[in-house]
Amino acid sequence: MARSWKHLYVVFRVEGDSVSFSQGQDPNLFITIKEIVDTADEAAAEVKRLDALNSGKGCRYIFQSAKYFAGSGPSSDG
C-alpha cells in the first residue's frame, strides 16, 4: 500500500551571491533552512519579505517544494 504524503515548501537562506563550494566543504556553511510552510504562496511571500528585510546582507532566499511523509519515510513501492 502506498504511503500518504503532502507537499510542503521549504524556505532557504543562501549566503553569498553565488554558491560554490569545494569537495569536502560543508554546504551547511552556505545554506540554512529558515522555515517550512504549507503553500507555495506562503513560501513566495516569505521569500519576498526576507529578501526585503535582509537586503544588503550578502544573502538571498529561495524556496523549494518537498514531500512530507508521515512516519518513517516513503514506501519501497515508489
MOPAC internal coordinates of N, CA, C and O (Angstrom, degrees):
PM7 1SCF
backbone

  N    0.0000 0     0.00 0     0.00 0    0    0    0
  C    1.4561 1     0.00 0     0.00 0    1    0    0
  C    1.5294 1   109.43 1     0.00 0    2    1    0
  O    1.2310 1   120.97 1   -44.79 1    3    2    1
  N    1.3140 1   115.76 1   135.21 1    3    2    1
  C    1.4638 1   120.88 1  -179.65 1    5    3    2
  C    1.5256 1   110.16 1   -72.37 1    6    5    3
  O    1.2310 1   121.21 1   -36.79 1    7    6    5
  N    1.3013 1   115.29 1   143.21 1    7    6    5
  C    1.4665 1   121.06 1   178.51 1    9    7    6
  C    1.5186 1   109.46 1   -83.01 1   10    9    7
  O    1.2310 1   120.66 1   -29.95 1   11   10    9
  N    1.2866 1   116.35 1   150.05 1   11   10    9
  C    1.4574 1   119.57 1   177.71 1   13   11   10
  C    1.5288 1   110.06 1   -85.34 1   14   13   11
  O    1.2310 1   120.99 1   -29.55 1   15   14   13
  N    1.3071 1   115.72 1   150.45 1   15   14   13
  C    1.4528 1   122.06 1   179.05 1   17   15   14
  C    1.5140 1   108.58 1  -148.78 1   18   17   15
  O    1.2310 1   120.96 1   -13.21 1   19   18   17
  N    1.3103 1   115.76 1   166.79 1   19   18   17
  C    1.4719 1   121.21 1   173.50 1   21   19   18
  C    1.5195 1   108.74 1  -140.52 1   22   21   19
  O    1.2310 1   121.55 1   -26.39 1   23   22   21
  N    1.3147 1   114.64 1   153.61 1   23   22   21
  C    1.4593 1   119.39 1   175.76 1   25   23   22
  C    1.5206 1   109.28 1   -79.52 1   26   25   23
  O    1.2310 1   121.23 1   -44.37 1   27   26   25
  N    1.3093 1   115.26 1   135.63 1   27   26   25
  C    1.4559 1   123.33 1   169.26 1   29   27   26
  C    1.5204 1   106.68 1  -125.13 1   30   29   27
  O    1.2310 1   120.28 1   -12.06 1   31   30   29
  N    1.3050 1   117.07 1   167.94 1   31   30   29
  C    1.4620 1   121.59 1  -176.52 1   33   31   30
  C    1.5240 1   109.12 1  -126.35 1   34   33   31
  O    1.2310 1   121.07 1   -56.14 1   35   34   33
  N    1.3107 1   115.55 1   123.86 1   35   34   33
  C    1.4597 1   123.18 1  -175.09 1   37   35   34
  C    1.5277 1   108.47 1  -101.02 1   38   37   35
  O    1.2310 1   120.50 1   -54.17 1   39   38   37
  N    1.3279 1   116.64 1   125.83 1   39   38   37
  C    1.4600 1   122.63 1   177.02 1   41   39   38
  C    1.5261 1   107.65 1   -97.70 1   42   41   39
  O    1.2310 1   120.73 1   -55.05 1   43   42   41
  N    1.3315 1   116.20 1   124.95 1   43   42   41
  C    1.4572 1   123.31 1  -178.38 1   45   43   42
  C    1.5168 1   111.17 1  -112.51 1   46   45   43
  O    1.2310 1   120.76 1   -33.81 1   47   46   45
  N    1.3184 1   116.15 1   146.19 1   47   46   45
  C    1.4680 1   122.88 1   168.41 1   49   47   46
  C    1.5216 1   106.04 1  -103.43 1   50   49   47
  O    1.2310 1   120.54 1   -52.60 1   51   50   49
  N    1.3325 1   116.58 1   127.40 1   51   50   49
  C    1.4568 1   122.70 1   179.73 1   53   51   50
  C    1.5224 1   107.90 1  -115.70 1   54   53   51
  O    1.2310 1   120.69 1   -59.48 1   55   54   53
  N    1.3300 1   116.28 1   120.52 1   55   54   53
  C    1.4620 1   121.64 1  -179.15 1   57   55   54
  C    1.5253 1   109.72 1   -79.08 1   58   57   55
  O    1.2310 1   120.32 1   -41.87 1   59   58   57
  N    1.3198 1   117.00 1   138.13 1   59   58   57
  C    1.4560 1   122.38 1   176.45 1   61   59   58
  C    1.5106 1   112.38 1    84.79 1   62   61   59
  O    1.2310 1   121.26 1   -15.32 1   63   62   61
  N    1.3291 1   115.19 1   164.68 1   63   62   61
  C    1.4576 1   120.79 1  -179.26 1   65   63   62
  C    1.5203 1   111.81 1   -73.96 1   66   65   63
  O    1.2310 1   120.73 1   141.87 1   67   66   65
  N    1.3131 1   116.21 1   -38.13 1   67   66   65
  C    1.4579 1   119.61 1   177.46 1   69   67   66
  C    1.5144 1   107.02 1  -140.43 1   70   69   67
  O    1.2310 1   121.42 1   -47.88 1   71   70   69
  N    1.2917 1   114.89 1   132.12 1   71   70   69
  C    1.4602 1   119.55 1  -175.72 1   73   71   70
  C    1.5152 1   109.68 1   -96.15 1   74   73   71
  O    1.2310 1   121.30 1   -54.32 1   75   74   73
  N    1.3037 1   115.11 1   125.68 1   75   74   73
  C    1.4520 1   121.75 1   175.93 1   77   75   74
  C    1.5189 1   106.35 1  -146.52 1   78   77   75
  O    1.2310 1   120.58 1   -58.65 1   79   78   77
  N    1.3213 1   116.50 1   121.35 1   79   78   77
  C    1.4541 1   117.88 1   178.95 1   81   79   78
  C    1.5118 1   109.78 1  -130.91 1   82   81   79
  O    1.2310 1   121.79 1   -25.84 1   83   82   81
  N    1.3061 1   114.19 1   154.16 1   83   82   81
  C    1.4508 1   122.64 1  -176.57 1   85   83   82
  C    1.5208 1   110.46 1   -82.18 1   86   85   83
  O    1.2310 1   121.14 1   -21.29 1   87   86   85
  N    1.3160 1   115.42 1   158.71 1   87   86   85
  C    1.4528 1   120.84 1   175.79 1   89   87   86
  C    1.5263 1   108.91 1   -55.99 1   90   89   87
  O    1.2310 1   120.96 1   -46.17 1   91   90   89
  N    1.3066 1   115.78 1   133.83 1   91   90   89
  C    1.4548 1   120.86 1  -179.38 1   93   91   90
  C    1.5184 1   114.01 1    89.14 1   94   93   91
  O    1.2310 1   120.12 1   167.86 1   95   94   93
  N    1.3332 1   117.37 1   -12.14 1   95   94   93
  C    1.4636 1   120.31 1   178.96 1   97   95   94
  C    1.5298 1   108.99 1   -83.52 1   98   97   95
  O    1.2310 1   119.99 1   -42.07 1   99   98   97
  N    1.2918 1   117.62 1   137.93 1   99   98   97
  C    1.4535 1   123.22 1  -174.64 1  101   99   98
  C    1.5356 1   111.24 1   -75.35 1  102  101   99
  O    1.2310 1   119.38 1   -63.82 1  103  102  101
  N    1.3477 1   118.79 1   116.18 1  103  102  101
  C    1.4652 1   120.28 1   178.58 1  105  103  102
  C    1.5190 1   113.09 1   -65.18 1  106  105  103
  O    1.2310 1   120.22 1   163.32 1  107  106  105
  N    1.3404 1   117.18 1   -16.68 1  107  106  105
  C    1.4627 1   120.01 1   177.17 1  109  107  106
  C    1.5223 1   112.10 1   -64.55 1  110  109  107
  O    1.2310 1   120.25 1   164.94 1  111  110  109
  N    1.3202 1   117.13 1   -15.06 1  111  110  109
  C    1.4597 1   120.71 1   175.48 1  113  111  110
  C    1.5240 1   111.49 1   -73.71 1  114  113  111
  O    1.2310 1   119.99 1   160.83 1  115  114  113
  N    1.3308 1   117.63 1   -19.17 1  115  114  113
  C    1.4610 1   122.73 1  -174.24 1  117  115  114
  C    1.5225 1   114.33 1  -115.62 1  118  117  115
  O    1.2310 1   120.21 1   154.99 1  119  118  117
  N    1.3287 1   117.20 1   -25.01 1  119  118  117
  C    1.4596 1   121.15 1  -172.16 1  121  119  118
  C    1.5264 1   109.38 1  -127.32 1  122  121  119
  O    1.2310 1   120.99 1   -50.61 1  123  122  121
  N    1.3440 1   115.72 1   129.39 1  123  122  121
  C    1.4627 1   121.53 1   179.83 1  125  123  122
  C    1.5205 1   109.06 1  -129.83 1  126  125  123
  O    1.2310 1   120.53 1   -46.49 1  127  126  125
  N    1.3236 1   116.59 1   133.51 1  127  126  125
  C    1.4598 1   119.45 1   170.85 1  129  127  126
  C    1.5205 1   107.08 1   -77.47 1  130  129  127
  O    1.2310 1   120.53 1   -57.64 1  131  130  129
  N    1.3250 1   116.58 1   122.36 1  131  130  129
  C    1.4640 1   121.07 1   179.74 1  133  131  130
  C    1.5189 1   111.43 1   -90.94 1  134  133  131
  O    1.2310 1   120.43 1   137.97 1  135  134  133
  N    1.3306 1   116.78 1   -42.03 1  135  134  133
  C    1.4571 1   119.54 1  -179.58 1  137  135  134
  C    1.5199 1   110.38 1  -168.46 1  138  137  135
  O    1.2310 1   121.54 1   -11.96 1  139  138  137
  N    1.3168 1   114.67 1   168.04 1  139  138  137
  C    1.4529 1   122.50 1   178.38 1  141  139  138
  C    1.5248 1   106.95 1  -128.71 1  142  141  139
  O    1.2310 1   120.89 1   -50.28 1  143  142  141
  N    1.3286 1   115.90 1   129.72 1  143  142  141
  C    1.4623 1   121.00 1  -177.08 1  145  143  142
  C    1.5237 1   110.27 1  -126.77 1  146  145  143
  O    1.2310 1   120.79 1    -9.96 1  147  146  145
  N    1.3231 1   116.09 1   170.04 1  147  146  145
  C    1.4586 1   122.08 1  -173.28 1  149  147  146
  C    1.5272 1   115.64 1   -82.58 1  150  149  147
  O    1.2310 1   119.60 1   151.38 1  151  150  149
  N    1.3315 1   118.37 1   -28.62 1  151  150  149
  C    1.4627 1   119.23 1  -174.01 1  153  151  150
  C    1.5277 1   111.39 1  -130.27 1  154  153  151
  O    1.2310 1   121.93 1   -22.89 1  155  154  153
  N    1.3359 1   113.91 1   157.11 1  155  154  153
  C    1.4660 1   119.93 1   176.55 1  157  155  154
  C    1.5257 1   110.36 1   -64.27 1  158  157  155
  O    1.2310 1   119.96 1   144.54 1  159  158  157
  N    1.3284 1   117.69 1   -35.46 1  159  158  157
  C    1.4672 1   120.56 1   178.67 1  161  159  158
  C    1.5284 1   111.45 1   -63.49 1  162  161  159
  O    1.2310 1   120.40 1   137.67 1  163  162  161
  N    1.3382 1   116.84 1   -42.33 1  163  162  161
  C    1.4649 1   120.42 1   176.70 1  165  163  162
  C    1.5266 1   110.65 1   -62.56 1  166  165  163
  O    1.2310 1   120.70 1   137.15 1  167  166  165
  N    1.3224 1   116.27 1   -42.85 1  167  166  165
  C    1.4662 1   120.62 1  -179.30 1  169  167  166
  C    1.5240 1   110.75 1   -64.31 1  170  169  167
  O    1.2310 1   120.17 1   135.06 1  171  170  169
  N    1.3190 1   117.27 1   -44.94 1  171  170  169
  C    1.4645 1   120.83 1   179.76 1  173  171  170
  C    1.5294 1   111.12 1   -62.66 1  174  173  171
  O    1.2310 1   120.47 1   138.87 1  175  174  173
  N    1.3251 1   116.71 1   -41.13 1  175  174  173
  C    1.4675 1   120.70 1   178.56 1  177  175  174
  C    1.5292 1   110.75 1   -65.05 1  178  177  175
  O    1.2310 1   120.22 1   139.93 1  179  178  177
  N    1.3305 1   117.19 1   -40.07 1  179  178  177
  C    1.4605 1   120.52 1  -179.74 1  181  179  178
  C    1.5242 1   110.94 1   -68.91 1  182  181  179
  O    1.2310 1   120.06 1   140.84 1  183  182  181
  N    1.3242 1   117.50 1   -39.16 1  183  182  181
  C    1.4685 1   120.58 1   175.81 1  185  183  182
  C    1.5263 1   110.33 1   -60.35 1  186  185  183
  O    1.2310 1   120.68 1   135.29 1  187  186  185
  N    1.3178 1   116.30 1   -44.71 1  187  186  185
  C    1.4705 1   120.88 1   179.14 1  189  187  186
  C    1.5342 1   110.52 1   -61.96 1  190  189  187
  O    1.2310 1   120.54 1   135.41 1  191  190  189
  N    1.3338 1   116.57 1   -44.59 1  191  190  189
  C    1.4674 1   121.13 1  -179.28 1  193  191  190
  C    1.5233 1   111.38 1   -63.75 1  194  193  191
  O    1.2310 1   120.45 1   133.16 1  195  194  193
  N    1.3275 1   116.74 1   -46.84 1  195  194  193
  C    1.4623 1   120.69 1  -178.68 1  197  195  194
  C    1.5235 1   111.89 1   -67.10 1  198  197  195
  O    1.2310 1   120.16 1   140.82 1  199  198  197
  N    1.3335 1   117.30 1   -39.18 1  199  198  197
  C    1.4708 1   120.29 1   176.38 1  201  199  198
  C    1.5258 1   110.86 1   -59.64 1  202  201  199
  O    1.2310 1   120.35 1   136.74 1  203  202  201
  N    1.3376 1   116.95 1   -43.26 1  203  202  201
  C    1.4655 1   120.65 1   179.30 1  205  203  202
  C    1.5255 1   111.14 1   -67.40 1  206  205  203
  O    1.2310 1   120.44 1   137.09 1  207  206  205
  N    1.3165 1   116.76 1   -42.91 1  207  206  205
  C    1.4606 1   122.05 1  -178.43 1  209  207  206
  C    1.5264 1   111.92 1   -64.49 1  210  209  207
  O    1.2310 1   120.40 1   142.99 1  211  210  209
  N    1.3140 1   116.84 1   -37.01 1  211  210  209
  C    1.4641 1   121.20 1  -173.70 1  213  211  210
  C    1.5229 1   113.83 1  -111.00 1  214  213  211
  O    1.2310 1   120.19 1  -159.39 1  215  214  213
  N    1.3177 1   117.24 1    20.61 1  215  214  213
  C    1.4672 1   119.33 1   178.87 1  217  215  214
  C    1.5255 1   109.53 1   -60.51 1  218  217  215
  O    1.2310 1   120.64 1   -40.26 1  219  218  217
  N    1.2978 1   116.37 1   139.74 1  219  218  217
  C    1.4531 1   121.03 1  -179.67 1  221  219  218
  C    1.5121 1   114.21 1    85.75 1  222  221  219
  O    1.2310 1   119.45 1  -177.35 1  223  222  221
  N    1.3386 1   118.65 1     2.65 1  223  222  221
  C    1.4620 1   121.15 1  -179.03 1  225  223  222
  C    1.5282 1   112.45 1  -100.80 1  226  225  223
  O    1.2310 1   120.18 1  -171.05 1  227  226  225
  N    1.3420 1   117.27 1     8.95 1  227  226  225
  C    1.4604 1   120.10 1   175.54 1  229  227  226
  C    1.5135 1   115.04 1    74.98 1  230  229  227
  O    1.2310 1   120.82 1  -150.31 1  231  230  229
  N    1.3410 1   116.05 1    29.69 1  231  230  229
  C    1.4605 1   119.23 1   177.52 1  233  231  230
  C    1.5232 1   108.52 1  -142.32 1  234  233  231
  O    1.2310 1   121.55 1   -12.24 1  235  234  233
  N    1.3146 1   114.63 1   167.76 1  235  234  233
  C    1.4572 1   119.78 1   173.37 1  237  235  234
  C    1.5193 1   107.93 1  -142.67 1  238  237  235
  O    1.2310 1   120.96 1   -13.81 1  239  238  237
  N    1.3158 1   115.76 1   166.19 1  239  238  237
  C    1.4527 1   121.58 1  -178.10 1  241  239  238
  C    1.5195 1   109.08 1  -121.33 1  242  241  239
  O    1.2310 1   121.15 1   -37.22 1  243  242  241
  N    1.3168 1   115.40 1   142.78 1  243  242  241
  C    1.4551 1   122.44 1   177.79 1  245  243  242
  C    1.5249 1   107.28 1  -139.78 1  246  245  243
  O    1.2310 1   120.84 1   -13.29 1  247  246  245
  N    1.3388 1   116.00 1   166.71 1  247  246  245
  C    1.4572 1   118.37 1   172.30 1  249  247  246
  C    1.5140 1   110.04 1  -136.18 1  250  249  247
  O    1.2310 1   121.49 1   -22.05 1  251  250  249
  N    1.3144 1   114.75 1   157.95 1  251  250  249
  C    1.4532 1   122.48 1  -178.29 1  253  251  250
  C    1.5190 1   107.82 1  -145.15 1  254  253  251
  O    1.2310 1   120.60 1   -37.64 1  255  254  253
  N    1.3304 1   116.46 1   142.36 1  255  254  253
  C    1.4635 1   118.74 1   176.06 1  257  255  254
  C    1.5258 1   109.91 1   -78.75 1  258  257  255
  O    1.2310 1   121.34 1   -25.81 1  259  258  257
  N    1.3103 1   115.04 1   154.19 1  259  258  257
  C    1.4631 1   121.68 1   178.02 1  261  259  258
  C    1.5244 1   107.74 1  -148.26 1  262  261  259
  O    1.2310 1   120.98 1   -26.75 1  263  262  261
  N    1.3254 1   115.73 1   153.25 1  263  262  261
  C    1.4571 1   120.45 1   175.69 1  265  263  262
  C    1.5230 1   108.90 1   -92.20 1  266  265  263
  O    1.2310 1   120.88 1   -46.10 1  267  266  265
  N    1.3192 1   115.92 1   133.90 1  267  266  265
  C    1.4592 1   121.52 1   174.93 1  269  267  266
  C    1.5237 1   107.77 1  -106.65 1  270  269  267
  O    1.2310 1   120.84 1   -59.43 1  271  270  269
  N    1.3165 1   116.00 1   120.57 1  271  270  269
  C    1.4554 1   122.61 1   176.41 1  273  271  270
  C    1.5219 1   108.07 1  -104.74 1  274  273  271
  O    1.2310 1   120.32 1   -59.82 1  275  274  273
  N    1.3088 1   117.00 1   120.18 1  275  274  273
  C    1.4585 1   120.25 1   176.12 1  277  275  274
  C    1.5236 1   108.10 1   -67.50 1  278  277  275
  O    1.2310 1   120.28 1   -43.40 1  279  278  277
  N    1.3046 1   117.08 1   136.60 1  279  278  277
  C    1.4478 1   120.09 1  -179.18 1  281  279  278
  C    1.5119 1   111.78 1    96.03 1  282  281  279
  O    1.2310 1   120.52 1    41.05 1  283  282  281
  N    1.3235 1   116.60 1  -138.95 1  283  282  281
  C    1.4619 1   120.70 1  -170.32 1  285  283  282
  C    1.5155 1   115.06 1   -92.87 1  286  285  283
  O    1.2310 1   118.42 1   175.76 1  287  286  285
  N    1.3040 1   120.61 1    -4.24 1  287  286  285
  C    1.4634 1   120.84 1   177.73 1  289  287  286
  C    1.5083 1   112.35 1   132.02 1  290  289  287
  O    1.2310 1   120.71 1     5.42 1  291  290  289
  N    1.3503 1   116.25 1  -174.58 1  291  290  289
  C    1.4548 1   120.41 1  -177.05 1  293  291  290
  C    1.5290 1   111.88 1   -66.07 1  294  293  291
  O    1.2310 1   120.97 1   -28.01 1  295  294  293
  N    1.2994 1   115.74 1   151.99 1  295  294  293
  C    1.4550 1   120.03 1   178.28 1  297  295  294
  C    1.5247 1   109.82 1   -76.77 1  298  297  295
  O    1.2310 1   120.15 1   -14.98 1  299  298  297
  N    1.2892 1   117.32 1   165.02 1  299  298  297
  C    1.4631 1   121.85 1  -177.87 1  301  299  298
  C    1.5141 1   112.30 1   -78.56 1  302  301  299
  O    1.2310 1   119.22 1   175.31 1  303  302  301
  N    1.3326 1   119.10 1    -4.69 1  303  302  301
  C    1.4615 1   121.10 1  -178.07 1  305  303  302
  C    1.5183 1   113.63 1   -94.08 1  306  305  303
  O    1.2310 1   119.90 1  -160.96 1  307  306  305
  N    1.3295 1   117.79 1    19.04 1  307  306  305
  C    1.4393 1   118.88 1   170.98 1  309  307  306
  C    1.4431 1   115.64 1   124.60 1  310  309  307
  O    1.2310 1   120.10 1   180.00 1  311  310  309

